[in-house]
Amino acid sequence: MGELAEKANVTRRTIDYYTNIGLLQAERSPSNYRYYDYSAIERLNFIEECKHAGLSLDDVKKKLNERDAEEIDVLDLRLKIKGLEKEVSNVVVQLENKNNIELKSLRKKISNESLSLIQTLLLLIKD
């Protein structure tokens, strides 16, 4: 906690208070010491910026909750993109293994938008 306080330029008491009111989350060691990950520094800096801008701690908490929700949305989007990348990779492998007659048949089943996306991805993959 002392190291975090020093890096974030706040007091230990501030960290303790923010943890108690739910602005910061701490993990517990087996010996019951609190420890914080690197994101706690960023979070403390954000809290301090909000305070200097005149926001109350309740407003800061709301902003942090909104920010956390946005981060979850971004994470969900990244997971979906990874899934799509995997699907596209599978399609690319299948396309590479098809002969011309099978490709023409497959193209009829795929929408123009999907076909354009696959062609663009193929160009990007080959580069």
N, C-alpha and C positions, 0 to 999 in steps of 0.2 A: 504494500500500500504506500509505503514511503517513496519507493522508486516511481510509482505512478504519479504521486503528488508532485514530485520533483520534475518529472518530464512534462506534466501538464500545467505546471506553474500554479498549483492550487494547494491548499492545506489538506492534511490528513482528515481533519474534522469535516472539511467540505466533501471529501470523497465518502466518508462515513455517512454524512447526512444525505447525500444524493443516493447512496445505496439504500438507505433506510426508507426513503420516499419513492423508490422505484425508478429513479432516473438512470442508475447504473446497475448492472448485474455482475455479481461476483461468483466465482466458483469457490468451492471449499476443498482444501487439501485434506489428506487423511488425518493430519493433526489439527484440523479445523481452522487453519489460517485461510483468510480470504485472499484470492488472487484474481487478477484481471487480465484479459487478453489485450492484444495490441489495439483493438478497436475502441477500447475504453479511453485511450488518449484522444482519439478523434472525437468521440462522444463528449468528453469533457470540454474539448475546445469548442464544439458546437454549442454546448450549454452556456459556456462563458460568453460566446459571441451573442447569443440570444439575450443573455442578461444585460450585456452592455448596450444592446439595442432597445432595452427597456421592457422586455417581455417578463411576465411573471413566471414563476416556476410551473404553475399549472399550464400556462400557454406553452412553455418549453416542453412539458411532458406531452402535450397534444402534438406538437411539431415532431417530436421524436417518434411518437406512435405512427404518425403519417409517414415519416421517413422510413421507419422499419417496414411498414406495409408496402411501400414502394420497392424496397430492397427485396422483399419476398416476391413481388410481382416480377421483378427483373430476374430473380433466380428461377422462377417458374418458366419465364420466357426462354432463358438460357437452356433449361432442361428440355423444353419443347423443341428448340432449335437443334440440340444434340440428337434428339430422337429423329427429327426430320433429316438431319445429315446422315444418320445411319440408314434410314429408308432410301435416301437418294443414292447412297453408296451401293446398297443392294440392287437398286434399279440399274445403276451404271454397270455393275458386274453382269446382270442379266442381259442388258443391251449388248454388251461386248461379246457375249456368248451366242447371240442370235444370228441367224442368217438373214439375208435381205427380205425374203418372203415373210418370215416371222416378224421382222421389224415393221414392215408395211401394215401387217395385221395389228400389231401392238400400237402403232401410231393412230390407227382408227379408234382405238379404245381410250386414248389419252386426250384430254382437252388441249386446245391450242396454248392456253396459258401454261399448263403443266409441261407441255412439250418445249415451249420456249425456255422455261426455267431449267429443264433438264439439259437442253442444248447449251445454255449459258454456263451451267455448272460443269458440263463436260469441258467447255473451253477453259474454265478456271482451273479445273483439275489437271488438265494437260500442260498448263504453263508452269 
